[in-house]
Amino acid sequence: MSGVAGPGHDVSATIGNGFVRDLVDQLRAGDTYGQFDRLGAEKLLSPFVLTAARRRELGITCDVDPATEGRLRTYYQAVAAGIEKATGQVTSYVLDLSQEGFGRVVVFVGRLVVICDVLRDAHRFGFDSIDHLAECGAALVNAAAVLVGTYPEVARDDF
């Protein structure tokens, strides 16, 4: 796993906190047969790391495979879970993805849209390292939490 986090980098602090912890929890929650119980967090997160060399190997016109779509769903589920933890509000998301890898993901808190990402080349979904994964996920969660704090009346789900 040396390429997952970078040479000589201890990822235990990154994995044990915040967004990455939420992502690992989502991965384990989706494992109905307990296959992931024997795997460590770093091994579970390794499919989310896609180096530049590996990204270049993937064709531009590839179709999105089910495993990649599952990683996308799990990533945004973890983002939604992080937003719920940060705000105390119920969060949901919608992922619309074509087989060609184009689509959109929308995350809602009550009636408030807190994330609206356009997806392109979803078959190339991945991050340079676990640290990069953690930074991107935490940035989405933090930005969404700021929006909920700014518009609390719209974020309420008791309309």
ABEGO torsion letter per residue (X at the ends): XAAAAEBGBBAAAAAABEAAAAAAAAAAAABAAGAAAABBAAAAAAAABBBAAAAAABBAABBBBAAAAAAAAAAAAAAAAAAAAAAGBBBBBBBBBBAAGBEBBBBBBEABBABBBBBBGAAABEBABAAAAAAAAAAAAAAAAAAAAABAAAABAAX
